[in-house]
Amino acid sequence: EEVDPQTALDDRVKGDATVLTAAAGLTVAVGLASGGDASNAALFGAFCLASFAGQQAVWGVAPALHSPLMAVTNAVSGLTALGGAALLDPSDPIPKTPAQLLGAFAVVVSSINIVGGFRVTDAMLQLFKRADDPEPPLEYFAAPVALASVATLGAAATDAA
């Protein structure tokens, strides 16, 4: 069944307007719940606008460009995870403020997106792998992972003391 292009566009715009209206309402609710601290509402508003812009960018991409887009979204998700982690309090693992809750949410969602992106990228690369290709020596990555883990645990122990 053929769909009228104008009807399809109208339906998409209605859906986008509904999402933006909900985001605006949530931003107002966060602002009211923050007890006069406008920074929480501003952060949440920026989060909602960034989410909407990302959704628009992804849905507007031709299928042939999804592989390069996946690489870019992995990079953006890495930055989102770092930004969310910066909002967290290193001395308290339980988020208490709305900004910390959003930061924890950003870290979790970004981590899921990063892992999924790498899995999809790996699956796509496996399509081009030949039978006689050598296996990459992944054991070389044990040293930097161990060093980063020891440094992170050491910094956490020093900060807690």
Secondary structure, DSSP 8 states (H G I E B T S, - for coil): ----HHHHHHHHHHHHHHHHHHHHHHHHHHHHHTTT-HHHHHHHHHHHHHHHHHHHHHHTS-GGGHHHHHHHHHHHHHHHHHHHHHHS-TT-SS--SHHHHHHHHHHHHHHHHHHHHHHHHHHHHHTT--TT-----GGGGHHHHHHHHHHHHHHHHHHH-
